[in-house]
């Protein structure tokens, strides 16, 4: 477990380095395409400021984007007590607890470290899960907190948001920018800006997918180690598979945080999904029963 925590901290550093390199490359492309070095400077400055804001505010932003509402014990004693008991069992600080009003069963954890963590579940999840299954799901989320997966997810969340922002900025510059570009810019540069605007978000999504899939397998196994009851996690995953539905507030940037893909199913959403297929997650747990 400690090895995984250290690995996740290293992944965070690599993601930040990759983030800086990607933003720097896009900024350099802007400067070349529009023949204006200040575009590169301002793009990098804005990206750095945005990244810092994201690091400290991403958790609140994610909660706002999903429509989650913070609760106390009196609001939902059953759900709150399950999270509280898991906090004691894992030795983690008590996270903030949120509920999302949505019939689609799902849950997620976020925050920059265990001291600033939050967990959330939809009303749909709370309603269909029995106590053992709900405990398994929230043990999965608390595992993300303990393993520092939440920090990696938040950096990826920021990466996807920033890359999308800059790509959109590039397209706006193409169509609504200064008319001087027709005389001063590079036609090849404009073409590359269009290509970068299309490919950059795809690359960010691929990075998100690569980081997230292995974390889901690990969190499933960690949840079983916490509860000492493999069937709870397996049954919970089966219910998630049976009742899977897109959430009302869908967002690609927050997709990786959830225990199950919250987006509408389709060829491309499955191809670039940050989640491994539930049947494979169940298969791994079934094969690992004797080792838990």
C-alpha positions in Angstrom: 0.0 0.0 0.0 2.8 2.4 0.9 4.4 1.6 -2.4 1.3 2.5 -4.3 1.0 5.8 -2.4 4.6 6.7 -3.3 3.9 5.7 -6.9 0.8 7.9 -7.1 2.9 10.9 -5.8 5.4 10.2 -8.5 2.6 10.1 -11.1 1.4 13.5 -9.9 4.9 14.9 -10.6 5.0 13.3 -14.0 1.5 14.6 -14.8 2.5 18.1 -13.8 5.7 17.9 -16.0 3.6 16.6 -18.9 1.1 19.3 -18.3 3.8 22.0 -18.5 5.3 20.5 -21.7 1.9 20.2 -23.4 0.9 23.7 -22.5 4.4 25.0 -23.6 4.1 23.2 -26.9 0.7 24.7 -27.6 1.8 28.1 -26.5 4.9 27.9 -28.9 2.6 26.8 -31.7 0.4 29.9 -31.1 3.3 32.2 -31.2 4.6 30.7 -34.4 1.2 30.6 -36.1 0.3 34.2 -35.2 3.8 35.5 -35.4 3.4 36.9 -31.9 5.7 35.8 -29.0 3.5 37.4 -26.5 0.7 34.9 -27.2 3.1 32.2 -25.9 3.9 34.2 -22.8 0.3 35.0 -21.9 -0.8 31.4 -22.7 1.8 30.0 -20.2 1.0 32.6 -17.6 -2.7 32.0 -17.8 -2.2 28.2 -17.7 0.0 28.5 -14.6 -2.4 30.7 -12.7 -5.3 28.4 -13.8 -3.4 25.3 -12.6 -2.7 26.8 -9.2 -6.4 27.8 -8.8 -7.4 24.3 -9.9 -5.1 22.6 -7.3 -6.8 24.4 -4.4 -10.3 24.8 -5.8 -10.8 21.7 -8.0 -12.6 19.8 -5.3 -15.2 22.6 -4.8 -15.5 23.0 -8.6 -16.1 19.3 -9.1 -18.8 19.3 -6.4 -20.4 22.3 -8.0 -20.3 20.7 -11.4 -22.0 17.6 -10.2 -24.6 19.4 -8.1 -23.5 17.6 -4.9 -24.8 19.0 -1.6 -22.9 18.6 1.7 -24.8 16.7 4.5 -24.5 16.1 8.2 -25.4 13.0 10.1 -29.0 14.1 10.8 -29.6 14.5 7.0 -28.9 10.8 6.2 -27.7 8.9 9.3 -27.3 5.6 7.4 -25.0 6.9 4.7 -23.1 9.3 7.0 -22.5 6.5 9.6 -21.1 4.2 7.0 -18.6 6.8 5.9 -17.8 7.6 9.5 -17.2 4.0 10.4 -14.9 3.5 7.4 -13.0 6.6 8.4 -12.3 5.1 11.8 -11.4 1.7 10.3 -8.9 3.1 7.8 -7.5 5.7 10.3 -8.3 8.5 7.9 -9.6 11.9 8.8 -13.4 12.2 8.4 -14.1 13.5 4.9 -16.9 15.9 4.0 -19.9 13.9 2.9 -22.1 14.9 0.0 -25.2 13.5 -1.7 -26.1 14.1 -5.4 -29.8 14.0 -6.3 -29.6 11.7 -9.3 -31.3 8.3 -9.9 -28.2 7.0 -11.7 -26.1 4.9 -9.1 -22.7 6.4 -8.7 -20.1 7.7 -6.2 -16.8 9.5 -6.1 -14.1 10.9 -3.9 -12.1 14.1 -4.4 -9.6 16.4 -2.7 -5.9 17.2 -2.7 -5.0 14.9 0.3 -6.8 12.9 3.0 -7.1 16.0 5.2 -9.0 17.8 2.5 -11.0 14.9 1.1 -14.7 14.7 0.2 -16.8 11.7 -0.7 -20.2 11.8 -2.6 -22.8 9.3 -3.6 -26.0 9.7 -5.7 -29.4 9.1 -4.2 -29.8 6.3 -6.8 -26.8 4.5 -5.3 -27.9 4.9 -1.7 -31.4 3.6 -2.6 -30.4 0.4 -4.4 -27.5 -0.8 -2.3 -27.9 -2.7 1.0 -25.6 -1.8 3.9 -22.8 -4.2 3.0 -22.8 -3.1 -0.7 -22.9 0.6 0.2 -20.1 0.0 2.7 -18.1 -1.7 -0.1 -18.7 1.2 -2.5 -17.6 3.8 0.1 -14.6 1.7 1.1 -13.7 1.9 -2.6 -13.9 5.7 -2.4 -12.0 5.9 0.9 -9.3 3.7 -0.7 -8.9 6.4 -3.4 -8.4 8.9 -0.5 -5.9 6.7 1.3 -3.9 5.8 -1.8 -3.7 9.5 -2.8 -5.6 8.6 -6.0 -7.7 11.7 -5.4 -4.7 14.0 -5.9 -3.8 12.3 -9.2 -7.4 12.6 -10.3 -7.5 16.3 -9.4 -4.3 17.0 -11.4 -5.8 15.1 -14.4 -9.1 17.0 -13.9 -7.1 20.3 -14.1 -5.1 19.0 -17.1 -8.3 18.2 -19.1 -9.9 21.5 -18.2 -6.8 23.6 -19.1 -6.2 21.8 -22.3 -9.8 22.2 -23.3 -9.7 25.9 -22.4 -6.6 26.6 -24.4 -7.8 24.6 -27.4 -11.0 26.6 -27.4 -8.9 29.8 -27.1 -6.9 28.7 -30.2 -10.1 28.2 -32.2 -11.5 31.5 -31.2 -8.2 33.2 -32.2 -8.6 31.5 -35.6 -12.0 32.8 -36.3 -12.4 35.9 -34.2 -8.9 37.2 -33.7 -7.2 40.1 -35.3 -7.5 40.5 -39.1 -3.8 41.1 -39.2 -3.2 37.4 -39.0 -4.2 37.1 -42.7 -1.0 39.1 -43.6 1.3 38.3 -40.7 0.6 34.7 -39.7 1.6 31.4 -41.1 -1.0 29.4 -43.1 0.8 26.2 -42.1 0.7 27.5 -38.5 -3.1 28.0 -38.7 -3.5 24.4 -39.9 -1.4 23.1 -37.0 -3.4 25.2 -34.5 -6.6 23.5 -35.8 -4.9 20.0 -35.6 -3.6 20.8 -32.1 -7.1 22.0 -31.0 -8.5 18.7 -32.0 -5.8 16.4 -30.8 -4.8 18.1 -27.5 -8.1 17.2 -25.8 -7.9 13.7 -27.1 -4.4 13.3 -25.7 -5.6 14.7 -22.4 -8.4 12.1 -22.4 -6.0 9.3 -23.2 -3.8 10.3 -20.3 -6.9 10.4 -18.1 -7.9 6.9 -19.2 -4.4 5.4 -18.7 -4.1 6.8 -15.1 -7.6 6.0 -14.0 -8.1 2.3 -15.1 -5.5 0.8 -12.9 -6.6 2.9 -10.0 -10.1 1.4 -10.2 -8.8 -2.1 -10.0 -6.6 -1.2 -7.0 -9.5 0.6 -5.2 -11.7 -2.5 -5.7 -9.1 -4.7 -4.1 -8.4 -2.2 -1.4 -12.1 -2.0 -0.5 -12.2 -5.8 0.0 -9.1 -5.6 2.2 -10.9 -2.9 4.3 -14.3 -4.7 4.6 -12.9 -8.3 4.6 -16.0 -9.2 2.5 -15.3 -9.7 -1.2 -19.0 -10.5 -2.0 -20.0 -7.0 -0.9 -17.8 -5.3 -3.5 -18.7 -8.0 -6.2 -22.5 -7.6 -5.5 -22.2 -3.8 -5.6 -20.4 -3.9 -8.9 -23.1 -6.2 -10.3 -25.8 -3.8 -9.2 -23.8 -0.9 -10.8 -23.7 -2.9 -14.0 -27.4 -3.8 -13.9 -28.6 -0.3 -13.1 -26.0 1.7 -15.0 -27.3 4.9 -16.4 -25.9 8.3 -17.5 -26.0 11.0 -14.8 -28.0 14.2 -15.4 -24.9 16.3 -14.9 -22.5 14.7 -17.3 -19.0 16.1 -17.7 -15.9 14.5 -19.4 -13.6 16.4 -17.0 -15.1 14.7 -13.9 -15.6 11.3 -15.5 -12.5 9.7 -14.0 -13.5 10.5 -10.4 -16.6 8.2 -10.4 -16.7 4.5 -9.5 -18.7 3.9 -12.7 -18.7 5.8 -16.0 -21.3 8.6 -15.6 -21.4 9.4 -19.3 -23.9 8.3 -21.9 -22.8 5.0 -23.4 -21.6 4.9 -27.0 -18.7 3.7 -29.2 -16.4 6.6 -28.5 -17.3 7.0 -24.9 -16.5 3.3 -24.4 -13.3 3.6 -26.4 -12.0 6.5 -24.3 -13.6 5.5 -21.0 -11.5 6.1 -17.9 -13.1 3.0 -16.4 -12.3 -0.7 -17.1 -15.4 -2.8 -18.0 -17.3 -3.8 -14.8 -17.3 -7.5 -15.8 -13.4 -7.4 -15.8 -13.4 -5.8 -12.4 -15.8 -8.5 -11.1 -13.6 -11.2 -12.7 -10.5 -9.9 -11.0 -12.2 -9.9 -7.6 -13.6 -13.4 -8.1 -10.1 -14.7 -9.0 -8.6 -12.8 -6.0 -11.0 -14.1 -3.3 -8.4 -16.6 -2.0 -5.7 -13.9 -1.5 -7.8 -11.2 0.2 
